[in-house]
Amino acid sequence: MFFVALVTDYDGTLAKDGRVDGATVKALEEVRRCGRKLVLVTGRELASLERAFPELALFDLVVAENGALIFNPAKKLETLLAEPPSQALIERLRARAVAPLSVGRTIIATREPHEKVVLEAIHELGLELHIIFNKGAVMVLPGNVNKAWGLKRALKALCLSPHNVVGIGDAENDQAFLSACGCAAAVANALASVKARADMVVSDHGAGVAELARLMTEHDLVGCRLNLPRIRPVIGTLADGGAGKVPVCLSPFETLLITGSSGGGKSTLVTALLEQMQDLAFQFCVVDPEGDYSEFPDAVVVGDSRQEPRLSEVMHLLGKPDVSVVVNLLAIDPQERPGFLAKFLPEIAKLRSQTGRPHWIVLDEAHHCLPAGRDAAPMLPREFPAAVAVTVHPEEVAPHFLKTVTTVVGVGDGSLAAIGKFCKATGRPLPQLAVGLKDAEVHVLGREGPVEVVAPRKPKEKQKRHARKYAEGDLGADKSFRFRGPDNALNLRAQNLSTFLQMGEGVDDRTWLHHLRAGEYSRWFRNAIKDDDLAAEAAVIEADASLSPEESRARIKDIIDRRYTAPAKEKC
């Protein structure tokens, strides 16, 4: 379930001529019965609303006075969000015979054409107020208060994200809160300006609200998801899109697989997507086996190279809509990581069914967490959130998970080969392949059609080297350095740079020099650590035959410390 709340205006939307019919009330009851939230957002004063609509308890919260007041019907609790109305303004408007004139806890309301007199009075008194129109009604409120203001605070109280909200309205004053919702609907009787900006138009008045309620409860708006929510992260633009630069967007209803050659730009693409999610106030959760995203700004990191992440802490943090989390698995043995996922994913699914969040879960090195040799079916819950899975080896990812993938992005020189491996693993026919890539382009395979060439969105900041991963993480058996010695009598595995330095200090001089003279240190730095600069400096040391074992050890340690070990320790 993604759309977990329905937010509706009252007059002209839920109500016709001030009243709500029985069929509409039953539709609202069904929304509540399926576990969704209901919020009423109205320009009315609370007392007037309670007289007109006795079933107010159907709503979890009511935002009244056009955003200035929140009312909790269950607790009979009112929360004022703005200052009381100006008594001087009220007296001046009465002196000028402005009628009708209604005064609420914050709002002052009249009708057209009195807006000119109201504006003059506000100017004369030097007040920081503004006027909002609503089909002939004229409402006076503090400058920062509107329906979007009130709804934002109501959703915060309910621990919901606006992206998971469907809003419906009819008039000028509804446009602010509708623009904040993940899906905006207009009733058929709405103003033309409201319908023009809506994602869908339904029947008029309460029948339209009931229609929208059914679309939510029966199908979670499945037929309308193509362009929802209203704002989404962009993977990139079609390379042949011309001047229009047709965007390729990331949907929270589908699973994306990013694959290709090592060092081809997978992490750069993921970073660009995460930055956009953050900027657009989407919530994400990164499952990070190798510590690649521990430095990502403004995300809370749980776990490190020494401390396993606590599931309870992760779920507590994700309960807050404005908090995104990186789950660092470095302290968990690689063989145990699928077991962690088996416990973690059902909890994520439960949260998703209640709140629609996290909007995305990012599975880095997916072949480690969901390996093909282990049946993923039991650990993949029915209500699985949208995922961004990243792997060099799509054929090594659990087939059950691969079947959920709807879009594949191939990066680097191995792009098309990786897409081919995905198709073979999933039984998809190999589509017509695109031409080779230029710099900073990727291949994208959707549900249908050929592989397309896309210019990906770039991160705002240059991605930092993942120092902690290489200094303290477990690079895996295939990327570890092996001290074997000239007689192949040893088999000492250094899974990261810190271990490499410790073992280098401990092995005998003959073993150390054997690997040094063979250029194996620089080769490891280049191929496994993926640091050409470190490799180049190491190659200079390897080529200097005048250095003693002690001197070469010290110089290798120095170039590693400068880049990795020392900074990593300072950050811990």
VEXVEXFI-174397 format. One record per residue (C-alpha): residue in one letter; x, y negated, z negated. Coordinates in steps of 0.001 Angstrom, whole numbers, plus 500000, padded with zeros to 6 digits. Last residue first. Layout:
AXYZ...
This chain:
C535133493677486084K535839490736488375E539449490292487227K540147493970487808A538963493774491390P541040490687492061A544218492425490794T543640495676492676Y542617494324496036R544505491823498126R547562490750496122D547665494010494222I547954495972497465I550838493856498795D552641494077495445K552210497825495029I553769498441498456R556668496151497452A557228497875494114R557127501368495644S559573500273498352E561964498916495727E561804502006493527P562299504378496475S565324502300497575L564953499901500484S567653499821503166A565574501887505597D563205498957506206A560658500362508685E558232501488505986I558270498022504417V557433496402507762A554675498983508315A553190498128504918E552837494482505955A551060495501509160A548779497931507347L547717495262504851D546909492930507738D545052495655509645D542763496403506717K540369499208507537I540967501018504234A540673504393506004N542252503771509418R544584500803508869F545572501364505237W545951505084505906R548233504460508909S550275501951506897Y550859504583504210E551533507390506674G554412505687508427A556419508948508462R559266507248506552L556869506307503719H555238509731503541H558573511502503081L559907508679500915W557270509226498234T557676513007498282R561457512787497925D561193510129495213D559038512340492985V555351511567492520G554221509547489503E554371505950490685G552719506844493967M550061508716492046Q549136505598490091L549277503396493196F547060505756495191T544624506029492284S544194502256492319L543916502224496103N541098504749496287Q540431508501496562A544061509499496048R544158513294496466L547223515219495325N547757518368497384L551368519316496843A553682521982498326N553474520707501896D557271521048502007P557890517368502781G555347516178500189R551565516684500096F550346513311498738R546896513145500302F545176509781500956S541386509804500817K539208509084503860D537916512621504547A537581513478500866G535388510509500088L536245506852499635D535557507069495901G535522503582494460E538126501660492456A540300499506494720Y538648500213498046K535124499681496761R536123496815494482A537695494828497305H534756494945499691R536206492337502022K533939489308502041Q531444488775504834K531769485419506552E528922483277505383K525645482521507098P525441486068508389K524951486485512148R521666487355513855P522188490070516438A522338489525520219V520246492422521482V520709494892524335E517786497222524889V517531501014524883P514640501978527101G510951502198526278E509084503460523243R509470503655519491G512360501230519552L516022501702520482V518267498684519950H521843498352521223V524058495682519670E525857492549520823A528623490538519120D531151490995521933K529641492424525086L527961495792525012G527809498487527643V524779498938529841A521524500298528510L520585503944528256Q517330505309529612P515866507239526761L517127510534525295P513995512486524531R513358512617520798G514131515903519088T515066514185515823A518693515341515611K519203515014519394C517773511496519431F519952510453516500K523054511938518150G522278509980521333I521907506770519322A525338507469517818A526868507985521279L525239504775522498S526755502695519712G530194504275519452D531997501171520716G530314498988518115V526736498879516864G523603500961517453V520281499769516051V517561502394515762T513871501602515280T511005503817514070V512791506052511570T510419508245509526K511549511370511404L515109510638510269F513998511209506677H512828514758507268P515916515379509394A518196514706506381V521141512585507539E524253514291508959E523195513788512600P522985510045511922H526737509969511164V528111506432510819T525240505562508503V522973502729507374A519298503134506468V517048500071506293A513855501208504624A510216500174504385P508793501594501223F507815505260500878E504249505926499764R504301509677500378P507427510193498332L510699511390499867M512483513482497229P510673516766497926A511082516395501716A514795515636501654D515902519252501949R519659519182501450G522147520009504166A521149516940506155P522378514639503421L520099511961501937C522364510004499589H525676510665501345H524296510601504916A522566507329504051E525889505492503702D523887502412502646L520218502961501926V518498499555501931I515042499464500342W512751496812501750H509688494906500535P510335496081497013R507460495793496568G503825496266497632T502815495694493997Q501081498827492729S501822501331495492R505340499916495854L506028500348492150K505040504016492401A507137504463495531I510190502995493798E509698505412490922P509367508293493397L512605507130495101F514782507037491968K514496510577490646A515327512340493946L517758509516494741F519769510377491628G519841514013492718P521098512980496152R523919511145494344E525115514147492351Q527545515532494947P529087512081495357D529816511918491601I528032508930490098A530236506052488891L530289504431492329L526485504461492608N525882500687492529V522162499860492661V521905496339494127V518757494565492968S516516491742494144V514680489567491608D511924487114492619P509069489604492375K509962490745488843G509132494430488318L512286495146490283L514302494215487201H512470496666484950M512775499360487608V516566498989487797E516931498927484013S514877502098483604L516925503848486285R520170503190484493P523062502725486891E526153504802486071Q528944502878484345R532617503128485330S532740502121489011D529723499856488582G526049500066487674V523194497600488159V523958494576490335V521485491678490291A521244489900493651D521988486172493733P525113486513495880F526201489918497256E529434490847495465S528385494378494580Y527331494989498174D530016497417499381G530247499312496085E530551502711497782P527210504399497135D525092501216497343V521332501730497158V520180498202497991C516819496988496661F515064494138498413Q512503491471497489F511364488989500118A511667485301499248L512320484121502838D515885483045502012Q516563486336500231M515215488451503047Q517226486324505461E520452486887503543L519701490601503363L519270490778507145A522559488968507821T524343491236505325V522914494320507039L524238493110510403T527701492438508972S527692495808507218K527005497613510509G529634495650512428G531638498204514406G534052499088511600S533076502754511802S531261503493515040G527508503368515301T524410503372513123I521719501112511730L518425502962511172L515286500883510597T512151502195508920E508740500624509552F505955498795507708P508153496042506277S508909494954509859L512256493581511016C511938491221513956V513391491251517470P513192487641518641V512652486637522297K515274484005523146G512888481670524998A515652480321527234G516218483754528682G515345486922526773D518083488872528503A520138489338525311L516981490016523353T517221488141520072G518421489340516684I517447491407513667V515072488666512518P513648488657509002R509868488232508771I507279485474508366R503530485986508794P503567489462507327L502499490714509741N502831490413513496L502098494007514490R500279494751511246C496711494010512326G495416497523512931V496957498829509706L495248496157507605D495693498325504469H493463500925506220E490313501524504173T490749499075501284M492286496244503272L490102496360506370R487098496796504071A487975493627502145L488343491701505404E484816492685506439A483455491796502986V485133488379503201G483635487890506639A480168488880505422G480607486364502604H480911483391504986D481110484061508732S482607487123510372V486367487530510722V489158485489512326M492706486792512217D496271485546511765A494965482050510984R496444478805512318A493835478168515003K491033479300512714V491906476593510177S492093473845512803A488758474973514299L487068474540510927A485777477757509430N482367479247510271A483929482418511673V485802483027508420A489546482508508528A492290484975507673A495903484450506598C498281487365506039G501500487229504019C500070484221502204A501746480809501800S500125479316504909L496717480266503513F497419478294500314A498090475035502136Q495402475555504785D492582475927502272N492151472183501676E491182471633505280A488360474185505242D487376477814505854G489323480283503738I490851483747503494G494126484939501973V495790488351502115V498629488710499623N501676490969499716H503972488257501087P502796485952498268S504705488218495825L502955489543492743C503908489538489061L500293488663488064A501398485492486245K503649484649489196L500689485149491508A498657482627489504R501520480154489538K501880480287493301L498099480122493689G497939476819491798W500545475108493922A499112476596497139K495677475217496192N497042471697495796V498946469721493165N502218467879493820G500801464343494102P498415464557491163L494804465078492314V491920463188493924M489346465197495857V487145463863498690A484411466204499929G483307465858503546K484442469275504694N487232469517502077F489642466582502029I492607466140499686I493611462727498335H496901462025496584L498017460668493234E501117458901491951L499299455886490469G500210452243491032L496854450973489745E496165448895492872H497307451691495157I495067454304493467A492136451878493614E492706451166497317L492921454868498093V489660455567496243V487855452736498047K488998454112501385E488107457693500416H484511456638499642P483310457644503130E483256460534502312R482536462342499064T483575462218495404A485922464215493204I488352463517490368I490443466523489401T492442467112486230R490088468603483613G487152467616485797V485518464334486751S482735464106489331L481709460915491120P478725460862493463A478923457969493752V481524455203493865A479810452133492405R482914449947492372A482903449798488564R482643453578488518L485764453822490690R487603451409488402E486593453332485259I487744456663486700L491029455142487849A491739453713484397Q490890457051482784S493522458749484930P492722462442485234P494322464952482829E497901465977483661A498576469099485652L498664472904485444L495953473381482797T495679476973481611E492225478256480624L491669481555478805K488357483398478722K490449486547478245A488826488603480999P487951485515483063N491557484193483151F491283480596484359I494026478647486109L493610474879486557A495088472240488870G495049474186492124N492007472733493863E490070472241490623A490015476001490022V492446478888490413V490594481932489117L492417485035487929D491791488769487854F488491488249489606L485399490407489140A484833488558485853L483385485667487916E480201487670488455P478011484801487149F478744482702490263A477008479314490522R476983478423486810E480545479644486317L481706477629489323S480175474397488052A481848474850484677L485212475625486324E485370472548488526R485219473388492181G488130473094494612T488445476852494708V490937479702494672L489552483080493563V492078485851492976L491389489566493304K493930492307492626R494104495732494227G493748499076492458C491231500769494753R488340499912492395R489183496198492466V488800496029496233E485638498134495974E484139495624493538L484861492844496015A482931494732498710K480030495178496272V479961491426495592T479865490751499333A476875493061499755G475079491352496867D475193487852498346V477350484999497010R475692481593496466G476811477962496901D475080477383500246K477025480355501561A479650481734499217L482862483703499773T483956481324502507G481974478101502767D482329477429499047Y484573479982497302D488077480371498716T489529483861498682V492699485644497628L492883489397498193A495759491259496563V497788494415497169F498667494178500840F501504496692501108M500000500000500000
